[in-house]
């Protein structure tokens, strides 16, 4: 019926639900975009179907509004859509710009409320120099989040060093933290700065801190408490923020004597938990679009994900 009315009546804008009986909202969107490319269309959806709304944006919807609908949100989105039309802005460009709502800090996909909360915490933590503990399963992006905190924090102009605790022998970690790295040059040896000195004013990421050798922990704890490092050259005050990543939860770090509880307490002044993808399905389709767009010519527009592919992605048992 809507298609028939459009043939005889001019409209400034269309509001459409995604789930309808006679015609699915996505199908209506495709028809409208094909036949009336200058007519903005706003989709209405329940929060549980945010991934579908994301796909609607790739198909050319101007925006979407989640239910229950707030009048102020409706007015704001309608106002932007009508402004885009009145100023002659391409609806494709306007829709593409709205894809940015799923990206925070440039490249973190945050369509789900879970990741939106994580990004809000990143903003909060970035203005502090307190140590941060980021927990989550393997492959959840903990180290990338740590890099984002540094890049958007008050220490972004200062050094960033990454220490891979699980891959570095204890003797090398001890030398790096407290003694400095001995560099051999022809005919002599020279003592370089230790990690705290090299990262002065900046950030050290302790990647997989749960693998930190137990033998080094008391000395590291003492260093952090006293805010100075004892090295062969004497005592040096330290000004470094530690961002540690760990597999599991903060409580699991202390269990089984992996990490001294006192050290966990100091490293985790702020705590951040990254949920696995299987627990935030609203990020699945936006992530697919994000990766498809990586090497795509911007002039080609936003890649679309077919409904069949979207269904496969949503059914897949993600880790």
Secondary structure, DSSP 8 states (H G I E B T S, - for coil): -HHHHHHH---SEEEEESS-SSS-HHHHHHHHHHH-TTSEEEEEEEGGGHHHHHHHHHTT-SEEEEES--HHHHHHHHHHHHHHHHTT--HHHHHHHHGGGGEETTTEE--SHHHHHHHHHHHHHHT--S-EEEEE-TTS-HHHHHHHHHHTSTTTTS-EEEEETTTS-HHHHHIIIII--EEEETTEEEE---HHHHTTTSEEEEETGGGS-HHHHHHHHHHHHHTEEEETTEEEE---EEEEEEES-HHHHHGGGSS-HHHHHHHTSEEEEE--GGG-GGGHHHHHHHHHHTTS-GGG------HHHHHHHHHS---
